Amino acid sequence: MAAAATPGGLHEEALRRKERLKALRERTGAPRQNKDDGAPEVKQLRRDSEEEEAIKHKELKLRNYTPADDELKDRVVPPAKPASVEDKVKDQLEAAKPEPIIEEVDLANLAPRKPDWDLKRDVAKKLEKLEKRTQRAIAELIRERLRGQEESLASAVDSAKQDGSDSD
């Protein structure tokens, strides 16, 4: 490596490296490179054939140039008509308008639940039983009052009969 530090040593080192690369390519069977540009010959052939095809298939289009030659006048592209900016802006504004979301969303589902909704849900069965008992108790009280009124009515009728029989 000490010899590589001198200018002549660098050149020798480069030559050795080229020889090693050449030997490696020969062992692996890689395509040979062209000495002129250093690119493989296969790639150069492909590029040449592609260029020839491109030249054959290219058609001359004249957009900004008006030729004086009659043969080229048929290749002039007619001037493009600019699109109306107002129409494009209107289309973009219409596309940007949001669709009404209120129709799609049920507002009842969006309303927040009360903080005690789960307690009410858990107590609902017990409340049903208590409601039935309450109704029975109210009915019993009404029956008792009616019995009391019947007794007082019966006693009033009896007292009226007694008063009436005394006056006869």
VEXLO-849248 format. One record per residue (C-alpha): residue number from 1; residue in one letter; x, z, y. Coordinates in nm, 4 decimals. Example, Ala and Ser with C-alpha at 12.3 -4.5 7.8 and 13.67 -1.06 7.14 Angstrom:
BEGIN
+-----+---+----------+----------+----------+
!   k ! r !        u !        w !        v !
+-----+---+----------+----------+----------+
!   1 ! A !   1.2300 !   0.7800 !  -0.4500 !
!   2 ! S !   1.3670 !   0.7140 !  -0.1060 !
+-----+---+----------+----------+----------+
end
This chain:
BEGIN
+-----+---+----------+----------+----------+
!   k ! r !        u !        w !        v !
+-----+---+----------+----------+----------+
!   1 ! M !   0.0000 !   0.0000 !   0.0000 !
!   2 ! A !   0.2923 !   0.0463 !   0.2314 !
!   3 ! A !   0.3580 !  -0.3276 !   0.2119 !
!   4 ! A !   0.0005 !  -0.3976 !   0.3287 !
!   5 ! A !   0.0755 !  -0.2398 !   0.6665 !
!   6 ! T !   0.2976 !  -0.5311 !   0.7725 !
!   7 ! P !   0.1427 !  -0.8595 !   0.8899 !
!   8 ! G !   0.2945 !  -1.0547 !   0.6019 !
!   9 ! G !   0.1699 !  -0.7900 !   0.3600 !
!  10 ! L !  -0.1884 !  -0.8312 !   0.4817 !
!  11 ! H !  -0.1726 !  -1.2041 !   0.4141 !
!  12 ! E !  -0.0341 !  -1.1466 !   0.0651 !
!  13 ! E !  -0.3030 !  -0.8865 !  -0.0032 !
!  14 ! A !  -0.5752 !  -1.1321 !   0.1026 !
!  15 ! L !  -0.4320 !  -1.4009 !  -0.1267 !
!  16 ! R !  -0.4327 !  -1.1599 !  -0.4228 !
!  17 ! R !  -0.7900 !  -1.0606 !  -0.3525 !
!  18 ! K !  -0.8950 !  -1.4295 !  -0.3431 !
!  19 ! E !  -0.7263 !  -1.4868 !  -0.6780 !
!  20 ! R !  -0.9054 !  -1.1849 !  -0.8312 !
!  21 ! L !  -1.2432 !  -1.3081 !  -0.7007 !
!  22 ! K !  -1.1740 !  -1.6581 !  -0.8345 !
!  23 ! A !  -1.0871 !  -1.5191 !  -1.1777 !
!  24 ! L !  -1.3986 !  -1.3024 !  -1.1745 !
!  25 ! R !  -1.6210 !  -1.6029 !  -1.0909 !
!  26 ! E !  -1.4682 !  -1.8056 !  -1.3700 !
!  27 ! R !  -1.5372 !  -1.5237 !  -1.6174 !
!  28 ! T !  -1.8989 !  -1.4774 !  -1.5108 !
!  29 ! G !  -1.9744 !  -1.8494 !  -1.4937 !
!  30 ! A !  -2.0859 !  -1.8499 !  -1.1296 !
!  31 ! P !  -2.1085 !  -2.1927 !  -0.9581 !
!  32 ! R !  -1.7906 !  -2.3168 !  -0.7914 !
!  33 ! Q !  -1.7662 !  -2.3015 !  -0.4182 !
!  34 ! N !  -1.6988 !  -2.5926 !  -0.1902 !
!  35 ! K !  -1.3531 !  -2.5599 !  -0.0343 !
!  36 ! D !  -1.4717 !  -2.6837 !   0.3060 !
!  37 ! D !  -1.7315 !  -2.4225 !   0.3975 !
!  38 ! G !  -1.7021 !  -2.1636 !   0.1196 !
!  39 ! A !  -2.0669 !  -2.2039 !   0.0120 !
!  40 ! P !  -2.1575 !  -2.2848 !  -0.3473 !
!  41 ! E !  -2.2071 !  -2.6548 !  -0.4190 !
!  42 ! V !  -2.5521 !  -2.6023 !  -0.5722 !
!  43 ! K !  -2.6924 !  -2.4511 !  -0.2540 !
!  44 ! Q !  -2.5467 !  -2.7302 !  -0.0440 !
!  45 ! L !  -2.7190 !  -2.9924 !  -0.2606 !
!  46 ! R !  -3.0508 !  -2.8146 !  -0.2201 !
!  47 ! R !  -3.0126 !  -2.7985 !   0.1568 !
!  48 ! D !  -2.9330 !  -3.1707 !   0.1759 !
!  49 ! S !  -3.2390 !  -3.2684 !  -0.0280 !
!  50 ! E !  -3.4635 !  -3.0368 !   0.1761 !
!  51 ! E !  -3.3385 !  -3.1885 !   0.5013 !
!  52 ! E !  -3.4064 !  -3.5400 !   0.3746 !
!  53 ! E !  -3.7613 !  -3.4445 !   0.2719 !
!  54 ! A !  -3.8216 !  -3.2760 !   0.6047 !
!  55 ! I !  -3.7130 !  -3.5877 !   0.7902 !
!  56 ! K !  -3.9424 !  -3.8036 !   0.5785 !
!  57 ! H !  -4.2469 !  -3.5786 !   0.6273 !
!  58 ! K !  -4.2014 !  -3.4956 !   0.9940 !
!  59 ! E !  -4.4394 !  -3.6727 !   1.2212 !
!  60 ! L !  -4.3653 !  -3.7061 !   1.5857 !
!  61 ! K !  -4.6256 !  -3.5441 !   1.8099 !
!  62 ! L !  -4.6012 !  -3.5897 !   2.1829 !
!  63 ! R !  -4.7779 !  -3.3163 !   2.3768 !
!  64 ! N !  -4.6167 !  -3.3062 !   2.7210 !
!  65 ! Y !  -4.4565 !  -3.6475 !   2.7279 !
!  66 ! T !  -4.6190 !  -3.9816 !   2.8009 !
!  67 ! P !  -4.4048 !  -4.2506 !   2.6423 !
!  68 ! A !  -4.3488 !  -4.5933 !   2.7924 !
!  69 ! D !  -4.3201 !  -4.7519 !   2.4472 !
!  70 ! D !  -4.6447 !  -4.8859 !   2.2997 !
!  71 ! E !  -4.5537 !  -4.7706 !   1.9478 !
!  72 ! L !  -4.5210 !  -4.4107 !   2.0587 !
!  73 ! K !  -4.8405 !  -4.4029 !   2.2653 !
!  74 ! D !  -5.0526 !  -4.3558 !   1.9509 !
!  75 ! R !  -4.8606 !  -4.0353 !   1.8746 !
!  76 ! V !  -4.9611 !  -3.8665 !   2.2008 !
!  77 ! V !  -5.1712 !  -3.5559 !   2.1357 !
!  78 ! P !  -5.4756 !  -3.5307 !   2.3640 !
!  79 ! P !  -5.4537 !  -3.2416 !   2.6096 !
!  80 ! A !  -5.6031 !  -2.9226 !   2.4787 !
!  81 ! K !  -5.9074 !  -2.7898 !   2.6567 !
!  82 ! P !  -5.8639 !  -2.4239 !   2.7495 !
!  83 ! A !  -6.1191 !  -2.1899 !   2.6023 !
!  84 ! S !  -6.3464 !  -2.0088 !   2.8418 !
!  85 ! V !  -6.2040 !  -1.6668 !   2.9115 !
!  86 ! E !  -6.5473 !  -1.5368 !   3.0063 !
!  87 ! D !  -6.6853 !  -1.6214 !   2.6624 !
!  88 ! K !  -6.3953 !  -1.4470 !   2.4904 !
!  89 ! V !  -6.4377 !  -1.1378 !   2.7066 !
!  90 ! K !  -6.8123 !  -1.1300 !   2.6374 !
!  91 ! D !  -6.7494 !  -1.1585 !   2.2632 !
!  92 ! Q !  -6.4959 !  -0.8764 !   2.2743 !
!  93 ! L !  -6.7289 !  -0.6551 !   2.4785 !
!  94 ! E !  -7.0142 !  -0.7162 !   2.2355 !
!  95 ! A !  -6.7869 !  -0.6385 !   1.9427 !
!  96 ! A !  -6.6716 !  -0.3186 !   2.1120 !
!  97 ! K !  -7.0242 !  -0.1853 !   2.1735 !
!  98 ! P !  -7.0911 !   0.1008 !   1.9355 !
!  99 ! E !  -7.3996 !   0.0732 !   1.7223 !
! 100 ! P !  -7.6511 !   0.3538 !   1.7641 !
! 101 ! I !  -7.5528 !   0.6223 !   1.5205 !
! 102 ! I !  -7.8564 !   0.8412 !   1.5868 !
! 103 ! E !  -8.0746 !   0.6249 !   1.3652 !
! 104 ! E !  -7.8469 !   0.6746 !   1.0688 !
! 105 ! V !  -7.7892 !   1.0496 !   1.1020 !
! 106 ! D !  -8.0568 !   1.3061 !   1.0220 !
! 107 ! L !  -8.0472 !   1.5642 !   1.2991 !
! 108 ! A !  -8.1829 !   1.8344 !   1.0704 !
! 109 ! N !  -7.8678 !   1.8108 !   0.8623 !
! 110 ! L !  -7.6513 !   1.8423 !   1.1718 !
! 111 ! A !  -7.8184 !   2.1571 !   1.3005 !
! 112 ! P !  -7.6075 !   2.4604 !   1.2216 !
! 113 ! R !  -7.7561 !   2.7095 !   0.9805 !
! 114 ! K !  -7.8427 !   3.0538 !   1.0946 !
! 115 ! P !  -7.5900 !   3.3186 !   0.9985 !
! 116 ! D !  -7.8343 !   3.4985 !   0.7692 !
! 117 ! W !  -7.9593 !   3.1951 !   0.5719 !
! 118 ! D !  -7.7873 !   3.3074 !   0.2535 !
! 119 ! L !  -7.9363 !   3.6561 !   0.2793 !
! 120 ! K !  -8.2843 !   3.5107 !   0.3172 !
! 121 ! R !  -8.2264 !   3.2889 !   0.0164 !
! 122 ! D !  -8.1184 !   3.5824 !  -0.2006 !
! 123 ! V !  -8.4023 !   3.8107 !  -0.0890 !
! 124 ! A !  -8.6781 !   3.5479 !  -0.1165 !
! 125 ! K !  -8.7760 !   3.6376 !  -0.4784 !
! 126 ! K !  -8.7972 !   4.0067 !  -0.3991 !
! 127 ! L !  -9.0070 !   3.9320 !  -0.0906 !
! 128 ! E !  -9.2530 !   3.7303 !  -0.3022 !
! 129 ! K !  -9.3085 !   4.0299 !  -0.5318 !
! 130 ! L !  -9.3531 !   4.2612 !  -0.2341 !
! 131 ! E !  -9.5971 !   4.0181 !  -0.0721 !
! 132 ! K !  -9.8154 !   4.0230 !  -0.3845 !
! 133 ! R !  -9.8110 !   4.4030 !  -0.3926 !
! 134 ! T !  -9.8976 !   4.4167 !  -0.0233 !
! 135 ! Q ! -10.1966 !   4.1857 !  -0.0719 !
! 136 ! R ! -10.3212 !   4.4018 !  -0.3612 !
! 137 ! A ! -10.2843 !   4.7181 !  -0.1548 !
! 138 ! I ! -10.4747 !   4.5648 !   0.1383 !
! 139 ! A ! -10.7542 !   4.4525 !  -0.0948 !
! 140 ! E ! -10.7751 !   4.8016 !  -0.2439 !
! 141 ! L ! -10.8007 !   4.9603 !   0.1015 !
! 142 ! I ! -11.0795 !   4.7221 !   0.1993 !
! 143 ! R ! -11.2708 !   4.8062 !  -0.1203 !
! 144 ! E ! -11.2355 !   5.1772 !  -0.0496 !
! 145 ! R ! -11.3713 !   5.1337 !   0.3029 !
! 146 ! L ! -11.6606 !   4.9301 !   0.1740 !
! 147 ! R ! -11.7380 !   5.2012 !  -0.0828 !
! 148 ! G ! -11.7195 !   5.4580 !   0.1945 !
! 149 ! Q ! -11.9579 !   5.2531 !   0.4058 !
! 150 ! E ! -12.1909 !   5.2064 !   0.1093 !
! 151 ! E ! -12.1952 !   5.5809 !   0.0550 !
! 152 ! S ! -12.2540 !   5.6469 !   0.4237 !
! 153 ! L ! -12.5168 !   5.3756 !   0.4295 !
! 154 ! A ! -12.6776 !   5.5202 !   0.1197 !
! 155 ! S ! -12.6712 !   5.8665 !   0.2735 !
! 156 ! A ! -12.8195 !   5.7274 !   0.5979 !
! 157 ! V ! -13.0939 !   5.5561 !   0.3988 !
! 158 ! D ! -13.1578 !   5.8770 !   0.2036 !
! 159 ! S ! -13.1710 !   6.0808 !   0.5199 !
! 160 ! A ! -13.4062 !   5.8282 !   0.6756 !
! 161 ! K ! -13.6314 !   5.8499 !   0.3704 !
! 162 ! Q ! -13.6288 !   6.2234 !   0.3894 !
! 163 ! D ! -13.7107 !   6.2170 !   0.7583 !
! 164 ! G ! -13.9906 !   5.9700 !   0.6966 !
! 165 ! S ! -14.1416 !   6.1675 !   0.4109 !
! 166 ! D ! -14.1428 !   6.4815 !   0.6203 !
! 167 ! S ! -14.3415 !   6.3182 !   0.8951 !
! 168 ! D ! -14.6193 !   6.2052 !   0.6543 !
+-----+---+----------+----------+----------+
end
